[in-house]
Amino acid sequence: NKLQIEITFLGVDHLNLGLYDQQGKRITTLLIDEINGAGKKEYSFDFPYSDGVYYLNLHTNTGRQSVKIVK
């Protein structure tokens, strides 16, 4: 019931992590973070959601990426 992710940043950035259900409906914003410089950051979140397919949307100054999560 934990979601753990590691993200490598190339420099100063902003991060917005959103969690979506299989139909694309936003469930919650997990995190908004200010990134001070290049390097790896690890994040851990409680994940009290039922079994199924979810999408984690990572939005930064340099782009956006979605990652499929299967619980």
C-alpha positions in Angstrom: 0.0 0.0 0.0 3.0 2.3 -0.7 3.9 4.0 -4.0 7.6 4.6 -4.3 9.2 6.4 -7.2 12.6 7.8 -8.0 13.1 10.7 -10.4 16.3 12.1 -11.9 16.3 15.8 -12.5 18.7 17.6 -14.8 18.6 20.9 -13.0 16.4 23.4 -11.2 12.8 22.5 -11.9 9.2 22.3 -10.6 7.4 19.0 -10.2 3.7 18.3 -10.1 2.6 14.7 -9.6 -1.0 13.8 -10.3 -2.7 10.5 -9.9 -5.5 9.5 -12.3 -7.8 6.5 -12.6 -8.0 4.2 -15.7 -10.7 6.5 -17.3 -8.4 9.5 -17.0 -10.2 11.2 -14.0 -7.9 13.0 -11.6 -7.9 11.3 -8.2 -5.5 13.6 -6.4 -2.4 15.7 -6.6 0.2 13.7 -4.8 2.9 16.4 -4.7 4.0 19.8 -5.8 7.8 20.2 -5.3 10.5 22.8 -6.0 13.7 21.1 -7.3 16.8 23.0 -6.3 19.3 21.3 -8.7 20.3 18.2 -10.6 20.2 14.8 -9.0 17.9 11.9 -8.0 15.0 12.3 -5.6 13.0 9.5 -4.0 9.4 9.9 -3.1 7.1 7.6 -1.1 3.3 7.9 -0.8 0.6 6.0 1.0 -1.5 4.3 -1.7 -4.8 3.3 -0.1 -6.6 2.7 -3.4 -8.2 -0.5 -4.5 -6.6 -2.9 -6.9 -6.6 -1.7 -10.5 -4.8 0.4 -13.1 -3.8 4.0 -12.4 -1.7 6.6 -14.1 0.9 8.8 -12.5 1.3 12.1 -14.4 4.7 13.8 -13.9 4.6 17.4 -15.0 7.8 19.5 -15.0 9.2 22.6 -16.7 10.7 20.4 -19.4 7.7 18.3 -20.2 5.1 15.8 -19.1 5.2 12.0 -18.7 2.6 9.4 -17.7 3.5 6.2 -16.0 1.1 3.3 -15.8 0.7 1.7 -12.3 -0.9 -1.6 -11.7 -1.8 -2.5 -8.1 
